[in-house]
Amino acid sequence: MKKQIFLCSAAVALIFFGGSVLRAQDNDGCKLSTLSGDYSFRISGQVFSPSGAVVTQRDGVAMAHYDGAGNFTQADFVFANGVLVPGPTDAATGFHINETGTYTVNPDCTGTATINFPAPGLGLSGAVIRVMFVLGNHGRTVHQIVSSLTPPGPTGKQAPVPANIHADGEKLGAVPAASDPNA
């Protein structure tokens, strides 16, 4: 009889407490401030012609700073077919600079971002990249895929091109202590 009572008690505890344990481990509850601070990214993928042929292979790294309120800045070092992509660079680091953007974070930890690159000259617009992302590890990792890439060109005349580019990033800085309630 004691064994049956114990098993019933265990089942009731699992029903009541098991669900809350599972909910505590999922990503529901993300917000803009979940994506905040400095993140490093590895970028890789291809840009295609309208016919579907690979035009360029992209590989690079980026560093982004998210303000926790929907805005970010970025520096990158990206190659297209082995040649550094043109753009303004920092004299000390060689990284491309002056990249800015906005982002949204949904409660389920999905989100979107738009990266605006500097215009290469008068009468030209800079490239615009839109990405879809998923936050993981309580906002410490970011997995991105390009949803739209508009290359630089005459203002108002450029159109998006097909691309398959992804980036995976992680937050920089010390790992929070296990006792940190925000970990």
C-alpha positions in Angstrom: 0.0 0.0 0.0 2.8 2.4 0.8 4.4 1.7 -2.6 1.1 2.6 -4.3 0.8 5.9 -2.3 4.4 6.8 -3.1 3.8 6.1 -6.9 0.6 8.2 -6.9 2.4 11.0 -5.0 5.3 10.8 -7.5 2.9 11.0 -10.5 1.0 14.0 -9.0 4.3 15.7 -8.3 5.5 15.0 -11.9 2.2 16.4 -13.3 2.4 19.6 -11.2 6.1 20.2 -11.0 7.3 18.5 -14.2 5.4 21.0 -16.4 6.9 24.0 -14.6 10.4 22.6 -14.9 9.9 22.2 -18.6 8.5 25.7 -19.0 11.4 27.1 -17.0 13.9 25.7 -19.5 12.3 26.9 -22.8 12.9 30.3 -24.4 9.5 31.8 -23.9 9.9 35.3 -22.4 12.5 36.8 -24.7 12.4 40.6 -25.2 14.6 43.2 -26.8 16.9 43.3 -23.8 17.6 39.6 -24.2 19.8 40.6 -27.1 22.1 43.1 -25.5 25.9 43.5 -25.5 28.7 42.4 -27.8 28.5 39.3 -30.0 31.0 37.7 -32.4 29.8 36.0 -35.6 31.1 33.6 -38.2 29.5 34.3 -41.6 29.3 31.9 -44.6 27.2 31.4 -47.7 26.6 32.2 -51.3 25.0 35.0 -53.4 23.3 33.8 -56.6 22.5 35.2 -60.0 18.8 35.3 -61.0 19.3 32.0 -62.9 20.5 30.3 -59.7 24.2 30.1 -60.4 26.5 30.9 -57.5 28.0 34.4 -58.2 30.0 34.8 -55.0 31.0 32.7 -52.0 30.9 34.8 -48.8 33.1 34.1 -45.8 33.9 36.3 -42.9 33.5 37.4 -39.3 31.6 40.2 -37.6 31.3 41.9 -34.3 28.0 43.4 -33.3 26.9 45.5 -30.4 23.2 45.3 -29.5 21.9 48.1 -27.2 19.0 46.1 -25.8 16.5 48.6 -27.2 16.4 47.6 -30.9 19.5 49.2 -32.4 22.9 47.8 -33.1 26.3 48.7 -34.7 28.5 46.2 -36.5 32.0 45.8 -37.8 32.9 43.0 -40.2 35.7 41.4 -42.3 34.1 39.6 -45.2 35.5 38.1 -48.4 33.6 37.5 -51.7 35.4 34.8 -53.7 38.6 35.3 -51.7 38.6 39.1 -52.2 37.9 41.5 -49.3 34.5 43.2 -49.9 34.9 46.9 -50.4 33.8 49.5 -47.9 35.1 51.9 -45.3 37.6 50.3 -42.9 39.1 51.1 -39.6 42.7 52.1 -40.1 43.9 50.2 -37.0 42.0 46.9 -37.4 41.2 46.7 -41.2 37.5 45.8 -40.3 34.6 47.4 -42.2 33.0 50.1 -40.1 29.9 52.3 -40.0 27.4 49.4 -40.3 24.2 50.1 -38.3 20.9 48.4 -37.9 17.7 47.7 -36.1 16.2 44.5 -34.6 13.2 43.0 -33.0 12.9 40.1 -30.6 9.7 38.1 -30.2 8.6 36.4 -27.0 9.4 33.0 -28.5 13.0 34.1 -29.0 12.8 34.5 -32.8 13.5 37.9 -34.3 14.4 40.0 -37.3 17.2 42.5 -38.0 18.1 44.9 -40.8 21.8 45.8 -41.4 22.4 49.0 -43.3 25.8 49.4 -44.9 27.4 52.7 -45.8 26.7 54.1 -49.3 29.8 53.6 -51.6 29.4 57.1 -53.2 27.1 60.0 -54.1 23.8 59.0 -55.7 24.3 55.4 -54.4 22.6 53.5 -51.6 24.5 51.1 -49.4 23.7 47.4 -49.2 20.8 46.4 -47.0 20.6 42.9 -45.5 17.6 41.6 -43.7 18.0 38.5 -41.4 15.8 36.2 -39.5 17.3 34.9 -36.2 16.7 32.6 -33.3 18.2 33.2 -29.9 19.4 30.3 -27.8 21.1 29.7 -24.5 19.1 32.5 -22.8 20.3 35.1 -25.4 23.9 34.1 -25.4 23.8 32.6 -28.9 22.3 33.9 -32.1 21.6 31.9 -35.3 20.9 34.0 -38.3 19.9 33.5 -42.0 19.7 36.2 -44.6 16.1 36.7 -45.8 16.9 39.5 -48.2 20.1 41.0 -49.6 19.9 44.2 -51.6 23.4 45.1 -53.0 24.6 48.7 -53.2 23.6 50.7 -56.3 21.8 53.7 -57.6 19.4 55.1 -55.0 16.0 53.5 -55.4 17.0 51.3 -58.3 18.5 48.2 -56.7 16.5 45.0 -56.1 17.2 42.1 -53.8 19.3 39.2 -55.1 19.0 35.5 -54.1 21.3 34.5 -51.3 21.9 31.7 -48.9 24.1 33.3 -46.2 24.0 32.3 -42.5 25.8 33.6 -39.4 26.2 32.0 -36.0 27.2 34.2 -33.0 27.8 34.1 -29.4 27.9 36.7 -26.7 31.3 37.9 -25.5 32.2 38.2 -21.9 32.3 36.1 -18.9 29.9 33.2 -18.5 27.4 34.0 -15.7 27.9 32.1 -12.5 25.5 29.2 -11.8 24.0 31.2 -8.9 23.2 34.2 -11.3 19.4 34.3 -11.5 19.7 35.7 -15.1 21.9 32.8 -16.3 
